[in-house]
Amino acid sequence: MATLSLTCSLPLQPPSSSSSQSQSRKLIDSIVSTPFQYNSSSTTSSNGSLKPIVVDGDPPTFVSAPGRRIVAVGDLHGDLDKARCALETAGVLSSDGQSLWIGGETVLVQLGDILDRGEDELAILSLLKSLDIQAKAHGGAVFQVNGNHETMNVEGDYRYVDNGALDECIDFLEYLDKCERNWEEAFVSWCAVSARWKQDRKVSQNYWAQWNLVKRQKGVIARSILMRPGGPLACELARHGVVLKVEDWLFCHGGLLPHHVAYGLERLNREVSRWMKGPSEEGDSPQIPFIATRGYDSIVWNRLYSRDGPELESYQLEQVQYLLEETLQSVGAKAMIVGHTPQPMGVNCKYNCSIWRIDVGMSRGVLDSSPEVLEIKDNKARAIRSTRDWSSELQVADYT
């Protein structure tokens, strides 16, 4: 089992000035490097602070984060405004527009489907990357798991791509050139500059009106360059798995089943990551892992735990609960948190709260609902939702 420290080499913030360079260097230098002691039952170190987070697997699969508050955010689908609101509701993002991490030692998990149905996909990915860098400097972390829309795009399936997202791909490639092809610099800083690029694009929109078809073709090409296996964005997505266990809580996009566990969680994550990274230096072209990314019962497509009401007979519900309990017991988890299937009634739990469904369809491209997040604190979960035009007022729903 591979072990990754959260104190690994991190990308610098874009050097727009000597001041920002200095801040970036201080950010990286401040990251804790003390290893976590697995044989200790205490969640704090000798000086009273929480022990460092330790990650097993590459991509991350098992996370030891003793004593941390955990926050989970569901599907975002290219809606940057709703994404920001959700992160503010979670208490990890500043509300002043400066994209600052204020979550301290919190662990944030985003459950995939950042892509499609919205026009600010790369900006959201960039924001999460920037927050992860900042979080590590404060003893926290940001994790992502890939959803079906991430795997679809790496496959070249662009059926649900918003035209604005194609424009964003064109803009980002131009910005990447301005950053002298420095991927880390361009990617981390994109969220801060994307709004200006979008505004400049809309100013010239009338000029492009008669060339919409040509422009769309250009956007598809730009997207393919970024997202095809081995492309820079596909390699960025390859840093994330399709399943993640943080302490006693299991996170995935659609749902994990016993045969997934038997196959091996680290193995699944490695195979999906290897496929996204594209052909190796030896010329091998890894095949897409069917068990994780294809079929109704794959990890990113499974909706078994999100079906409700008259759809299932009582005996079928019992069978689903049995599968869920078997899955959780086999990995030593208390509950599973999933996205993928919009919940019109908001974040909720089922089967004695051993499954949490947190995709509320917040994106304007889905249900345009008010953002909600799941908070896990002291090994108990609750839903937190914003109210009235995403104001700072919060409603809290306790379940466990």
N, C-alpha and C positions, 0 to 999 in steps of 0.2 A: 504494500500500500504506500503510495507516494505521499510525502508530507510537504506542504507548501507553507512557508511563513508569510504572514501578511506584511512583513517588512521587506518584501522583495523590491527589486528595482522599479521605480515609478517614473512615468513621463513627466517632464517639466511643463509648467504652464507656459503659454506662448510669451516669448520675450519682447513684449510690446514696448517695454521701457526697462531701464536698469532697476527701477523700484520693483517691478513685477518679477524680475529675475531673482532679486534678493528674497522676495516673499516666497517664491516657489522653492528656493533652496532651503529656507527656514522650515517650510512645510515638510519637506522630505527629511531633513535632518532631525526633526522632532519626533519621528516615528519610533515607537517602543520596539526593542529587539529581544526582550527577555523571554526565553522559552516557557511554555506552559507545562506544569508538572501534572501529568495525568493521575498519579497515585495519591494526590491530595484531595480530600473531600471538601476543602474550603474553596470558596469562590474568590477569595481575596488574597493578595500577596501580603508579605510581612509588613509593608508600609501602609496597608489599608486600602489600596487601590485594587480594582478588578484585575484578575490575571489576564494576560494577553490572549487574544483569539488565535487558535491554531486550526489550520485547514488541512484535511487529508484528501488526496486525489488531485488529478490534473486532467480536466477541469475540476474545480472544487466539488466534492461530493459529501464529505462529512465535516462538520464544523463544530469545534468545541468553543463555546462562548459563554463561560460560566458567569452567572449573575446578570447577564445583559438583558435589557429590554429589547424585544424583537418586534419589528413592524413589517407587515406584508401588504404590498400594493398589487392589485390585479391589473387586468388588461388596460392598456393606454391608447393603443391604436392611433398614433400620430397626432394626438391632441396635446400640444405643449401646455396650453393654459390649464386644462384639467389635470395634467400631470403635476404641474406646479402646485395647484390647489391641493391635490392628494398628498403631496409631500409636505406641504405646510400643515395640513390637517394631522399628518403623522408626527408633526413636531420635529422634523429633521431639516427643513429648508426654511431659510429666512424669508420673511414676507416683504422685504424691501427691494426685491428685484435684483439683488446682488449675487444670487445663487450660492449663498454661504451655507455650509453645514452647521446646524445648531443642535444636532442630535446627541452630541457628546459620545458616550460609549455604546449608543444604540446600534443594533444590527438591522439593516434594512434589506428586505428581500422583495424583488420585483418578479412577478410570475409569468413574464413573457407576453407575446403579442403587442409589442411596441410598434411593429410594422403594420402597414396597410390601413386603409380607411381614413387616413389623415395626412396632413401635409408637412408635419414637423417631426418626422421619425428620427432623422439623424440628430436633430437638436436635442431630443429626449435622451437618446443614447449618449450624446456628449455630456449632457447634464449629469446623468448617472455616473459617468466615468469621473467627472470632476468632483462630484460628491464623494465618491469612493476614496479618491486621493486625500480629500480633506478629512473624511471620517477616520481613516487610518492614523492620521496625525493626532486624533483625540481618543484612540482606543476603540473606535467603532469600525464598522465595515458596511459596504454595499455589495450585495450579491444579486445576480440575475439568473433565471433559468429561461431557456429558449422555449417558445411556444410553436404551434403549428404554422403561424404566419412567418416566423423566422425561417423555419425549414422549407416552407413553400418558396420563399424568395431566393434562398440559396439554390433551390432546384430550378429556378427560372420561371416559376409560376407567378405571374404578375396580375392575375385576374382582379385582385382587390386593391390595386395600387391607385391612390389618388393622383390626379394630374399634378397637383401641387407638390406631391412627393417626388415625382419625376423631375420637376423644376428644381427641387432641393438637391437632387443628385447632381444635376448640371452645375448648380451654384457651388456645391461642395468641391467638385473636381477642379473648378477654377480657383477656389480658395486654396486647395491643396497645392496647386502650382505656385500661388503667391507665397505659400509657406515652404517653397523650395522642396516639395515632395516629402516633407517631414511629417509622416503620418501622425505620430503621437502629438506633436504640437498642434496640427490642424484639427485633429479629432477632439482633443480636450477643450480647445478654445472655440469650437464651432458654435456652441450654444450661445456664447456671448456676442457673436457677430451675425448670427443667422437672420435675426430680425431685420438688420440693415440691408443685408443682401436681398431678402424677400421684398422689402420696400423698393429698393432700386429696380428689382425685376418688374414689379407691378407698375412702376412709372413708365417702363418701356413696353408694357403689355399691348398697348394699342398698335405699336409698330409690328408686333409679332402676330396680330390677329389673323392676317391672311396666310400665315405660315404655321398654323396650329398643328397640322399633320406632320410637317417636317420637324417641328419642335418636339412633338411627342416621340418621334422616332429617335431624336437626339437624346431625349430623356431615358428611353428604354436602353439605349446603348450605354449611357452613363451608369444606369443602375446595374446593368450586367457587368460592367467593369468592376464595380464596387462589390457586388454580391455573389457573383458566380464562385463555385468552389475554388479557393486559392486567392480570391480577390481580397483586397484589404479589409473591407467591412465583414466579409464572411470569416476572415481570420480573427477579427475582433469578436464576432459572435461565438467563434470556436473556443474562446476563453471561458465560456459559460456552458454548463451541462444542461441536461433535461430533467434532472432530479437533484435535490439538495436536502440534506438532513442537518438541521441546526439544533443542537441539544436533543430534546425529545420530540421535535416537530419536523414533519416531512413535507417538503414543498415540491410541487410539480405543476405543470400547466393543465393537463387533462385529468390524469389519475393513474396511480400505480397499482398493478395487479400482482398476484403471487408469482406468475411466471416471469415477470420483469425482475423481481427480486432474485429468483432462482438463476436467471441469466447473469446477474451481477450488476450492481448499480455503477460501480466505477468503470466496469467494462462498457456499459451502455454509454456513459458520458464520454469515454475515450473514443469509442467508435464514431459517435456523432461528431465529435471535435475533429477527428482525423479526416472524416469525409468533408467537413466544411473547409479544412485547410487545403484541400485539393491534392493534385498529384505530388508525390514525393520526389526527392532528387533522383531516386532510382527509376522514376517513371511510372510507379504504381499509382493507379487511380482508385481509391477506396470507394466501395459501393455504399449507397445510402442505407443506413441500418433500419431495416423494415420494422423490427420489433419496437423501435423507439419512435419512429417518425411516419410510419405508413399504417393504414388500416384503422378500422373503427376502435380497436382495443389497444392501439399504440399509446405511448405515454402522452404524446402531445395532442391526440385526437379523442381519447377516451372520455365519454360523457356518462358513464355508468353511475357515478356517485352524484351526479347533478340532476338526475331524472326524478320527478316528483309526482305526487297525486295519483290520478286515475290511470296513469301510464303503466303502473306496475301493480300486480296483484300482491296480496299480503305474503304469499310464499316466495314471490320474486324479491320482495323487499328483504326477507329473511336471508335469501341467498346472497344478495348484495352485501348485507351487513356481515355475513360470514366471510366473504372475500375480503372485505375491508379489514376486519379484525385479524384475519390470517396474515394479510400484508403488513399491518402495523406490528403485530407480534414478531414477525420474522426479521424486522429491522430494529426492533426495540423502540418504537415510536409511540407517543401518546395519541397523536392525531395527525391527519393529513390536511394540507391547505392547497386548494386548487383554484384555477381561474377557468378560462375557456368558454364557459356557458353563462351568458348574462343572467343575472338574478334580478328581475324587476322589483322584487320586494327588498332588495338590498342584501348586504352581507348576512349570511345565516349559517347555521350548522344543522347537522342531521346525524342520525344513528348515535344517540347519546353524545353528541358533539365530538365524535371521532372523525368527522369530515367537516371542513369549513369551505364554503363556496364564496369567493370574494370578488368575482368579476361582476361589477354592477353596471357594466355598459356605459361608463362615464363619458367616453369619447363622443363628440358631436357626430361622428360617423357611425355610431351604434345606437345607443338609447338617449344620449345627451343627458344623462342623469347626474345627480349631485355626487361628487366624489366621496368614497368611503374607504377606510383602511381597517386592517385587523391589527390589534395590539396584543402582544403576549408579554405578560409581566408576572413575575413570581409563579411561572408555569401555569398561568391562567390566561384565557383569551377573551377578548371583548371587541366589539365593533365600534369604531368611532366614525361618525359622519358629520360632514359640514352641513350647514343649513343656510337658507335664504341668500341666494346669490353668492355662495361660497364665502360667507362672512366668517369672522373669527370665532363666532359662537359654535360650540360643538355639542352634539348629542351623543351620549354614550349608551350602548346597549350591552349589558352584561349577560353572558351565557354560561360560563364556567368559572 
